Amino acid sequence: MSPVQQTVLAAGEASEHRPLIISLFAVFVVATLGITIWAGRQTKDAADFYAGGRQFSAFQNGLAVSGDYMSAASFLGIAGAIAIFGYDGFLYSIGFLVAWLVALLLVAEPLRNSGRYTMGDVLAYRMRQRPVRTAAGTSTIVVSIFYLLAQMAGAGVLVSLLLGITSDAGKIGIVALVGVLMIVYVSIGGMKGTTWVQMVKAVLLIGGTLLITFLVLLKFNFNISDLLGTAAEKSGKGSAFLEPGLQYGLTGTSKLDFISLGIALVLGTAGLPHILIRFYTVPNAKAARKSVNWAIGIIGAFYLMTIALGFGAAALISQDEIIESNPAGNTAAPLLALHLGGVDSAGGAILLATISAVAFATILAVVAGLTLASSSSFAHDIYANVIKKGKATEKEEMQAARWATVLIGIVSIALGALARDLNVAGLVALAFAVAASANLPTILYSLFWKKFTTQGALWSIYGGLIVAVGLVLFSPVVSGDPKAMFPDVDFHWFPLKNPGIISIPFGFLMGWLGTVLSKEEPDTGKYAELEVRSLTGTGAH
């Protein structure tokens, strides 16, 4: 049977059981909406909306952090990257996991002690409020939208596969549906609703991944060597499939791209806005640190299982079928579920529907977290403290956050429609690069460098942001490549797909240069207060 026939058969099986598929999706959507409405009724003030009332335990927050972090890129993108590129695809798993050490050792505890709701709170503590809050809010929104692109693209691919939608208009409609749902989640539930949705999603995702991992290993009598050998043979690339270089070792440029990707993945997590705001939902810094430990354990177990997802797909499905279904490999995990259950059986369709519903849950939870981070930053940093100069009431601030949610949702839908054919893991790596270029240098300098000034913060954020986004716009991700966002035009001149190797050092350099050239005297008294507060928690909210 040809790959095309198999894909058609897969779609046919899915269509025979479409009522089941739609029912599973509907159950999750209704259940999460119920959680959101329940949480919304308990959201009384800004602390509830932005930080869930700081009532979540370390374990609950660790579960929610892992739910926030294990996105469509993890479940769909990494599985697809491994299925197509073998060892090089697994490098995403390594980078995403190692990144948590930076977050744990440098950021989690000091940030929880120093801020209130957003990254802008930390910067504004010892610098001029209006310019740094404007910069922090702008950066947060840009990074969140980059990350949202990946989730929207994943949603379009996933639901299109299940419902047999092949038209571009249909895929765009799915992206729009996800956007509307995320607007509803955030507007009604705030942080409390979003956190509970993320916890439910994390349990579902770990459970679904465990099931697939068990079934894959069962196929190969729990012999991992046999699994890897079959994957290498079926891939058509032989032993090269299990060695470095299939994606990133062909040319000098691709090797540089790998280094750039690695730097972005390892440093990006500590600058991601939707991860940073999670540290404010626990009662104290000790709980923030413990929640990161829980997250590392849960996320580590998940990324180990991506070996079974990716190599299992390569071993049990032909490369042509994976690429035929989605050129970037984003449907490898759902197709693996179909094959494990039986392509021509009801069991296959049920497993496909279940795993896809879990993946859809993953997307909805992550987009809610991202939207909350960006709308919170707009309302708290830009609207309340810049536009209203600190005179906005909590009610006005929360109303601004809800309107910002709608606007960000509309922008994400529009951009997600353009990015629907790109690999979601690659798209998320871009968000990591922008976060590591603009946010991380500023956070670290602010927490640990006594002489850091407002000008240094502005140069660091805007410099890192402009260079990172500028290089992406003129990279093969946007044009000049068959898999680009605009494949029919070519205006790229930057050869790498990830700008991290240039933009991250540039962000650090601009922060240092802006400070050195600044004429303002740093407020050493405020820094001393911040240092005590960040290390001990004295005076923390």
C-alpha positions as CSV (number, residue, x, y, z in Angstrom):
1,M,0.0,0.0,0.0
2,S,1.4,3.4,-1.0
3,P,1.9,6.2,1.6
4,V,-0.9,8.2,0.0
5,Q,-3.3,5.3,0.2
6,Q,-2.3,4.7,3.9
7,T,-2.9,8.4,4.7
8,V,-6.3,8.3,2.9
9,L,-7.2,5.1,4.8
10,A,-6.2,6.8,8.1
11,A,-8.4,9.7,7.3
12,G,-11.2,7.3,6.3
13,E,-10.9,5.4,9.6
14,A,-11.0,8.7,11.4
15,S,-14.0,9.8,9.5
16,E,-15.9,6.5,10.3
17,H,-15.5,7.3,13.9
18,R,-15.9,11.0,13.6
19,P,-18.7,11.1,16.2
20,L,-16.3,9.6,18.8
21,I,-13.6,12.1,17.8
22,I,-15.9,15.1,18.1
23,S,-17.3,13.7,21.4
24,L,-13.8,13.4,23.0
25,F,-12.9,16.9,21.9
26,A,-16.3,18.3,23.1
27,V,-15.9,16.5,26.5
28,F,-12.5,18.2,27.1
29,V,-13.6,21.6,25.9
30,V,-16.8,21.5,28.0
31,A,-14.9,20.2,31.1
32,T,-12.2,22.9,30.8
33,L,-14.8,25.6,30.3
34,G,-16.6,24.3,33.4
35,I,-13.3,24.6,35.4
36,T,-12.7,28.1,33.9
37,I,-16.2,29.3,34.9
38,W,-15.8,27.9,38.4
39,A,-12.4,29.6,38.8
40,G,-13.8,32.8,37.3
41,R,-16.4,33.0,40.1
42,Q,-13.5,32.9,42.6
43,T,-11.5,35.6,40.9
44,K,-12.2,38.6,43.1
45,D,-9.2,40.9,42.6
46,A,-6.0,41.5,40.6
47,A,-4.0,39.0,42.8
48,D,-6.5,36.3,41.9
49,F,-6.6,37.2,38.2
50,Y,-2.8,37.5,37.7
51,A,-1.4,35.1,40.3
52,G,-4.3,32.8,41.3
53,G,-4.3,34.3,44.8
54,R,-0.9,32.8,45.4
55,Q,-2.7,29.8,46.8
56,F,-1.2,26.9,44.8
57,S,1.1,24.4,46.4
58,A,4.6,23.5,45.1
59,F,3.3,20.3,43.6
60,Q,0.2,21.9,42.0
61,N,2.4,24.7,40.5
62,G,5.0,22.2,39.4
63,L,2.3,20.2,37.6
64,A,0.9,23.5,36.0
65,V,4.4,24.6,35.0
66,S,5.0,21.3,33.3
67,G,1.6,21.6,31.7
68,D,2.6,25.1,30.5
69,Y,5.9,23.9,29.2
70,M,5.0,20.6,27.5
71,S,3.4,22.3,24.5
72,A,2.5,21.3,21.0
73,A,6.2,21.6,20.2
74,S,7.0,18.9,22.7
75,F,4.2,16.4,21.8
76,L,3.9,17.0,18.1
77,G,7.0,18.8,16.9
78,I,9.7,16.8,18.7
79,A,8.0,13.5,17.8
80,G,8.0,14.6,14.2
81,A,11.5,15.9,14.3
82,I,12.8,12.6,15.7
83,A,10.7,10.6,13.2
84,I,12.3,12.4,10.3
85,F,15.8,13.3,11.5
86,G,16.5,10.7,14.2
87,Y,19.2,11.7,16.6
88,D,19.2,15.4,15.5
89,G,15.5,15.6,16.3
90,F,16.0,14.3,19.8
91,L,18.4,17.3,20.5
92,Y,15.2,19.4,21.0
93,S,14.3,17.2,24.0
94,I,17.7,17.6,25.5
95,G,17.7,21.4,25.1
96,F,14.2,21.9,26.5
97,L,15.1,19.8,29.6
98,V,18.6,21.2,30.3
99,A,17.1,24.7,30.1
100,W,15.4,24.1,33.5
101,L,18.7,24.1,35.3
102,V,19.2,27.8,34.3
103,A,15.6,28.6,35.5
104,L,16.1,26.7,38.8
105,L,19.6,28.0,39.7
106,L,19.4,31.6,38.6
107,V,15.8,32.8,38.2
108,A,13.0,31.0,40.0
109,E,13.6,32.0,43.7
110,P,14.9,35.6,43.2
111,L,12.1,36.4,40.7
112,R,9.4,35.1,43.1
113,N,10.8,37.3,45.9
114,S,11.4,40.4,43.8
115,G,8.3,40.8,41.7
116,R,4.5,40.9,42.1
117,Y,2.8,39.9,38.9
118,T,5.2,40.4,35.9
119,M,8.8,40.7,34.8
120,G,8.3,44.4,34.7
121,D,7.8,44.5,38.5
122,V,11.4,43.3,39.0
123,L,12.9,45.8,36.6
124,A,10.8,48.7,37.9
125,Y,11.9,48.1,41.5
126,R,15.2,49.9,41.0
127,M,14.8,51.7,37.7
128,R,12.5,54.3,36.1
129,Q,9.1,52.8,36.0
130,R,7.5,54.0,32.8
131,P,10.3,53.2,30.2
132,V,11.3,49.8,31.7
133,R,7.6,48.7,32.1
134,T,6.9,49.7,28.5
135,A,10.0,47.7,27.3
136,A,9.1,44.7,29.4
137,G,5.5,44.7,28.3
138,T,6.5,45.0,24.6
139,S,9.0,42.1,24.9
140,T,6.5,39.9,26.7
141,I,3.9,40.4,24.1
142,V,6.3,39.7,21.2
143,V,7.7,36.5,22.8
144,S,4.2,35.3,23.6
145,I,3.0,35.8,20.1
146,F,6.0,33.9,18.6
147,Y,5.2,31.0,21.0
148,L,1.5,31.2,20.2
149,L,2.3,30.8,16.5
150,A,3.6,27.2,17.2
151,Q,0.5,26.3,19.2
152,M,-1.9,27.6,16.5
153,A,0.0,25.8,13.8
154,G,-0.2,22.6,15.8
155,A,-3.9,22.9,16.3
156,G,-4.5,23.4,12.6
157,V,-2.5,20.4,11.7
158,L,-4.0,18.1,14.4
159,V,-7.7,18.8,13.9
160,S,-7.3,18.8,10.1
161,L,-5.9,15.3,10.3
162,L,-8.8,14.1,12.5
163,L,-11.6,15.7,10.6
164,G,-10.2,15.1,7.2
165,I,-10.0,18.8,6.4
166,T,-7.7,19.5,3.6
167,S,-8.7,23.0,2.5
168,D,-6.7,26.0,3.6
169,A,-9.9,27.8,4.6
170,G,-10.8,24.8,6.9
171,K,-7.4,24.9,8.6
172,I,-7.7,28.6,9.2
173,G,-11.1,28.1,10.7
174,I,-9.6,25.6,13.2
175,V,-6.9,28.1,14.1
176,A,-9.7,30.7,14.7
177,L,-11.6,28.3,16.9
178,V,-8.6,27.7,19.1
179,G,-8.1,31.5,19.3
180,V,-11.7,32.1,20.4
181,L,-11.4,29.3,23.1
182,M,-8.2,30.8,24.6
183,I,-9.8,34.3,24.7
184,V,-12.7,32.8,26.7
185,Y,-10.4,30.8,29.1
186,V,-8.3,33.8,30.0
187,S,-11.0,36.4,30.1
188,I,-13.2,34.4,32.4
189,G,-10.9,32.3,34.5
190,G,-7.7,34.4,34.8
191,M,-4.7,32.6,36.4
192,K,-6.8,30.3,38.6
193,G,-8.8,28.9,35.7
194,T,-5.7,28.7,33.5
195,T,-3.7,26.9,36.2
196,W,-6.3,24.2,36.8
197,V,-6.7,23.6,33.0
198,Q,-2.9,23.2,32.8
199,M,-2.9,20.7,35.7
200,V,-5.6,18.6,34.1
201,K,-3.8,18.8,30.7
202,A,-0.4,17.7,32.3
203,V,-2.0,14.6,33.8
204,L,-3.7,13.8,30.5
205,L,-0.6,14.3,28.5
206,I,1.7,12.2,30.7
207,G,-1.0,9.5,30.8
208,G,-1.4,9.5,27.0
209,T,2.4,9.5,26.4
210,L,2.9,6.7,28.9
211,L,0.2,4.6,27.1
212,I,1.9,5.2,23.7
213,T,5.4,4.5,25.1
214,F,4.1,1.2,26.6
215,L,2.5,0.1,23.4
216,V,5.6,0.9,21.3
217,L,7.9,-0.9,23.7
218,L,5.4,-3.9,23.7
219,K,5.7,-4.1,19.9
220,F,9.4,-4.6,20.3
221,N,9.3,-6.8,23.4
222,F,10.7,-3.9,25.5
223,N,14.0,-4.1,23.5
224,I,15.0,-0.5,22.9
225,S,17.9,-1.6,20.8
226,D,15.5,-3.5,18.5
227,L,13.3,-0.3,18.3
228,L,16.2,1.9,17.4
229,G,17.5,-0.6,14.8
230,T,14.1,-0.9,13.1
231,A,13.7,2.8,13.1
232,A,17.1,3.3,11.4
233,E,16.3,0.6,8.8
234,K,12.8,1.8,8.1
235,S,14.0,5.4,7.8
236,G,16.0,4.6,4.7
237,K,19.0,6.3,6.2
238,G,20.6,3.4,8.0
239,S,23.0,4.0,10.9
240,A,23.1,7.7,10.0
241,F,19.6,8.0,11.5
242,L,21.0,7.3,15.0
243,E,24.0,9.6,14.7
244,P,24.5,13.3,14.8
245,G,24.5,15.3,11.5
246,L,21.4,14.2,9.6
247,Q,19.8,17.6,10.0
248,Y,22.6,19.8,11.4
249,G,25.8,18.3,10.1
250,L,25.5,18.6,6.3
251,T,27.2,22.0,5.9
252,G,29.0,24.5,8.0
253,T,25.8,26.6,8.1
254,S,23.7,23.8,9.5
255,K,26.3,23.1,12.2
256,L,26.1,26.8,13.2
257,D,22.3,26.5,13.1
258,F,22.5,23.7,15.6
259,I,24.8,25.7,18.0
260,S,22.4,28.6,17.7
261,L,19.4,26.3,18.4
262,G,21.1,24.8,21.4
263,I,22.0,28.2,22.9
264,A,18.4,29.4,22.4
265,L,16.8,26.3,24.0
266,V,19.1,26.2,27.0
267,L,18.9,29.9,27.8
268,G,15.3,30.7,26.6
269,T,13.2,29.0,29.3
270,A,14.4,31.4,32.0
271,G,13.2,34.3,29.9
272,L,9.8,32.9,28.8
273,P,7.0,35.2,30.2
274,H,4.4,32.5,30.7
275,I,6.9,30.4,32.7
276,L,8.1,33.4,34.7
277,I,4.6,34.4,35.9
278,R,4.0,30.9,37.2
279,F,6.5,31.6,40.0
280,Y,4.1,34.2,41.4
281,T,1.3,31.7,41.9
282,V,2.9,30.1,45.0
283,P,3.0,31.6,48.5
284,N,6.8,31.9,48.8
285,A,10.2,31.4,47.2
286,K,10.7,28.0,48.8
287,A,7.5,26.8,47.1
288,A,8.7,28.4,43.8
289,R,12.0,26.4,44.0
290,K,10.2,23.2,44.9
291,S,7.7,23.7,42.1
292,V,10.6,23.8,39.6
293,N,12.0,20.6,41.1
294,W,8.6,18.9,40.5
295,A,8.5,20.4,37.0
296,I,12.0,19.0,36.2
297,G,10.9,15.5,37.3
298,I,7.7,15.5,35.3
299,I,9.2,17.1,32.2
300,G,12.3,14.9,32.4
301,A,10.1,11.8,32.4
302,F,8.1,13.1,29.5
303,Y,11.1,14.0,27.3
304,L,12.5,10.5,27.9
305,M,9.3,9.1,26.5
306,T,9.7,11.2,23.3
307,I,12.3,8.6,22.3
308,A,9.5,6.1,22.0
309,L,7.2,8.6,20.3
310,G,9.7,9.7,17.6
311,F,11.6,6.5,17.0
312,G,8.4,4.4,17.3
313,A,6.9,6.5,14.5
314,A,10.0,6.0,12.4
315,A,9.9,2.3,13.0
316,L,6.2,1.7,12.4
317,I,5.3,4.3,9.8
318,S,7.1,4.9,6.5
319,Q,8.9,8.2,6.1
320,D,6.8,9.0,3.0
321,E,3.5,8.6,4.9
322,I,4.7,10.9,7.7
323,I,5.8,13.6,5.3
324,E,2.7,13.1,3.1
325,S,0.5,13.8,6.1
326,N,2.4,16.9,7.1
327,P,5.7,18.0,5.5
328,A,7.1,19.1,8.9
329,G,6.3,15.8,10.6
330,N,3.8,17.4,13.1
331,T,1.3,14.5,12.7
332,A,3.8,11.7,13.5
333,A,2.5,11.1,17.1
334,P,-1.2,10.9,16.1
335,L,-0.3,8.6,13.2
336,L,1.7,6.4,15.5
337,A,-1.4,6.1,17.8
338,L,-3.4,5.0,14.7
339,H,-0.9,2.4,13.7
340,L,-0.5,1.0,17.2
341,G,-4.2,0.5,17.4
342,G,-4.5,-0.8,13.9
343,V,-4.9,1.3,10.8
344,D,-7.9,-0.6,9.6
345,S,-9.6,-1.1,13.0
346,A,-11.9,0.7,15.3
347,G,-9.2,0.4,18.0
348,G,-6.8,2.5,15.9
349,A,-9.4,5.2,15.3
350,I,-10.2,5.3,19.1
351,L,-6.5,5.6,20.0
352,L,-6.0,8.2,17.4
353,A,-8.9,10.2,18.7
354,T,-7.8,9.9,22.3
355,I,-4.2,10.9,21.7
356,S,-5.3,13.8,19.5
357,A,-7.8,15.0,22.1
358,V,-4.9,15.0,24.6
359,A,-2.7,16.9,22.1
360,F,-5.6,19.4,21.6
361,A,-5.8,19.8,25.4
362,T,-2.1,20.5,25.4
363,I,-2.5,23.3,22.8
364,L,-5.5,24.9,24.6
365,A,-3.8,25.0,28.0
366,V,-0.5,26.4,26.6
367,V,-2.2,29.1,24.5
368,A,-4.2,30.1,27.6
369,G,-1.0,30.5,29.6
370,L,0.7,32.5,26.9
371,T,-2.3,34.8,26.4
372,L,-2.6,35.4,30.1
373,A,1.1,36.3,30.3
374,S,1.0,38.9,27.5
375,S,-2.4,40.4,28.5
376,S,-1.3,40.6,32.2
377,S,1.9,42.4,31.1
378,F,-0.1,44.8,28.9
379,A,-2.6,45.6,31.6
380,H,-0.3,45.7,34.6
381,D,2.9,47.2,33.1
382,I,1.7,49.3,30.1
383,Y,-1.9,50.3,30.9
384,A,-1.8,50.7,34.7
385,N,1.7,52.0,35.3
386,V,2.5,53.8,32.0
387,I,-0.7,55.0,30.5
388,K,-2.6,55.6,33.8
389,K,0.6,56.4,35.7
390,G,-0.2,54.0,38.6
391,K,-3.7,55.5,39.1
392,A,-5.8,52.7,37.6
393,T,-8.1,50.8,39.8
394,E,-7.9,47.0,40.0
395,K,-11.2,46.7,38.2
396,E,-9.9,48.9,35.3
397,E,-6.7,47.0,35.2
398,M,-8.5,43.6,34.9
399,Q,-10.8,45.1,32.2
400,A,-7.7,46.2,30.2
401,A,-6.3,42.7,30.5
402,R,-9.5,41.2,29.1
403,W,-9.5,43.6,26.1
404,A,-5.8,42.9,25.6
405,T,-6.6,39.1,25.5
406,V,-9.1,39.7,22.7
407,L,-6.6,41.8,20.7
408,I,-3.7,39.3,21.2
409,G,-6.0,36.4,20.2
410,I,-6.9,38.1,16.9
411,V,-3.2,38.8,16.1
412,S,-2.3,35.2,17.0
413,I,-5.1,33.8,14.8
414,A,-3.9,35.8,11.8
415,L,-0.2,34.8,12.2
416,G,-1.0,31.2,13.1
417,A,-2.9,30.9,9.8
418,L,0.3,31.8,8.0
419,A,2.5,29.4,10.0
420,R,0.3,26.4,9.7
421,D,2.8,24.3,7.7
422,L,5.9,25.0,9.7
423,N,7.4,22.5,12.3
424,V,6.0,23.6,15.6
425,A,9.2,22.6,17.5
426,G,11.2,25.0,15.2
427,L,8.7,27.8,15.8
428,V,8.9,27.4,19.6
429,A,12.7,27.5,19.3
430,L,12.3,31.0,17.7
431,A,10.3,32.1,20.8
432,F,13.1,30.8,23.0
433,A,15.7,32.8,21.1
434,V,13.7,36.0,21.3
435,A,13.1,35.4,25.1
436,A,16.8,34.7,25.7
437,S,17.9,37.7,23.7
438,A,15.6,40.4,25.2
439,N,14.4,39.1,28.6
440,L,17.1,37.0,30.1
441,P,20.0,39.5,30.0
442,T,17.8,42.2,31.5
443,I,16.6,39.9,34.3
444,L,20.0,38.6,35.2
445,Y,21.7,42.1,35.1
446,S,18.9,43.6,37.2
447,L,19.1,40.8,39.9
448,F,22.9,40.5,40.1
449,W,24.6,43.7,38.7
450,K,24.7,46.6,41.1
451,K,25.7,49.2,38.4
452,F,22.9,48.2,36.0
453,T,20.8,51.3,34.9
454,T,17.6,52.1,33.2
455,Q,19.4,52.8,29.9
456,G,21.1,49.4,30.1
457,A,17.8,47.7,30.6
458,L,16.2,49.5,27.6
459,W,19.2,48.9,25.3
460,S,19.2,45.2,26.4
461,I,15.5,44.6,25.8
462,Y,15.0,46.6,22.7
463,G,18.4,45.6,21.2
464,G,17.9,41.9,21.8
465,L,14.3,42.1,20.6
466,I,15.0,44.0,17.4
467,V,18.0,41.9,16.4
468,A,16.3,38.6,17.1
469,V,13.0,39.5,15.4
470,G,14.9,41.2,12.5
471,L,17.0,38.1,11.8
472,V,14.0,35.8,11.9
473,L,12.2,38.0,9.4
474,F,15.1,37.8,7.0
475,S,15.8,34.0,7.6
476,P,14.7,30.9,5.7
477,V,11.9,30.5,8.3
478,V,10.0,33.3,6.6
479,S,11.1,33.2,2.9
480,G,13.4,31.5,0.4
481,D,12.7,27.9,1.5
482,P,10.0,25.4,0.4
483,K,8.9,25.1,4.0
484,A,9.0,28.8,4.8
485,M,6.0,30.9,5.9
486,F,6.1,32.6,2.4
487,P,7.6,29.9,0.2
488,D,7.0,31.7,-3.1
489,V,9.1,34.7,-2.4
490,D,12.7,35.1,-1.3
491,F,14.0,38.1,0.6
492,H,16.1,36.2,3.2
493,W,19.8,37.1,3.6
494,F,20.4,35.6,7.1
495,P,21.4,31.9,6.5
496,L,20.4,30.5,9.9
497,K,16.9,29.4,11.0
498,N,17.5,30.4,14.6
499,P,19.1,33.8,15.5
500,G,20.2,32.8,19.0
501,I,23.9,32.7,18.3
502,I,23.9,36.4,17.2
503,S,21.0,37.9,19.1
504,I,21.6,36.5,22.6
505,P,25.2,37.7,23.0
506,F,24.0,41.0,21.4
507,G,21.3,41.4,24.1
508,F,23.9,40.9,26.9
509,L,26.3,43.2,25.1
510,M,23.7,46.0,24.7
511,G,22.8,45.8,28.4
512,W,26.4,46.2,29.4
513,L,27.1,48.9,26.8
514,G,23.9,50.9,27.7
515,T,25.0,50.8,31.4
516,V,28.6,51.8,30.8
517,L,27.6,54.7,28.5
518,S,24.7,55.9,30.8
519,K,25.0,59.2,32.6
520,E,22.6,58.3,35.3
521,E,23.9,57.1,38.7
522,P,22.6,53.6,39.6
523,D,20.5,53.6,42.8
524,T,22.8,51.4,44.9
525,G,20.4,51.7,47.9
526,K,17.5,50.2,45.9
527,Y,19.9,47.5,44.6
528,A,20.8,46.6,48.2
529,E,17.1,46.3,49.0
530,L,16.4,44.2,45.9
531,E,19.4,41.9,46.8
532,V,18.1,41.3,50.3
533,R,14.6,40.8,49.1
534,S,15.5,38.5,46.2
535,L,17.8,36.3,48.4
536,T,15.7,36.2,51.6
537,G,12.1,37.0,50.6
538,T,11.9,39.9,53.1
539,G,9.1,42.2,51.9
540,A,8.0,39.9,49.1
541,H,4.3,40.0,48.1
